[in-house]
Amino acid sequence: MNIFSEFDQFCMQKALQEAKTAFQEDEVPIGAVLVHEGKILVSGHNEVEKNKDATCHAEMVVIRKASKILEDFRLINTTLYVTVEPCLMCLGGLILSRVGEVVWGCPDLRHGADGSFCQIPIERHPIHRIRTRSGLFAQESKELLQTFFQEKRERKRNLNAL
């Protein structure tokens, strides 16, 4: 059972706001916030459709922004809050970026790399080990995703009916 502080909840609410922005931009609604030394450094959301780039997941967008601000790829003393369980690519990027901890909302049964599809954090990495906590605002994150995909399917049905 994970215990979440008020600050954890505040950060995940910010990540959910980012996810809602992604939804409005017709992106899969996933948002992320990166905290550095106890303060929010950057936030972002999926930009895959906008950039026509499969690597523009919320986590990767935030890693890129933070690395520019800190002028270092090593994101030491950071915690990432993300609304959905990170995939293999994102978890790999977080490990290589030396993010200390990831707090995520709902599971991603198809791609999640923290136990849903595979379990990367338990592997002994020779350079860096990442901590994870899950379930913070899981229901809100899940409902946002479900609504997004339901609306997508409905629009497709309506177009096919014409």
FENJOFEN-V596836 format. One record per run of one state. SS is the DSSP state (A for helix, B for strand, O for the rest). FROM is the first residue (numbers start at 1). LEN is the number of residues. Records with the same first field share a line. If there is no record, write none. Layout:
BEGIN
SS: FROM-LEN, FROM-LEN
END
This chain:
BEGIN
O: 1-5, 25-6, 37-2, 46-2, 52-6, 71-7, 85-2, 97-4, 107-5, 113-1, 115-4, 120-11, 135-3, 162-1
A: 6-19, 48-4, 58-13, 88-9, 138-24
B: 31-6, 39-7, 78-7, 87-1, 101-6, 112-1, 114-1, 119-1, 131-4
END
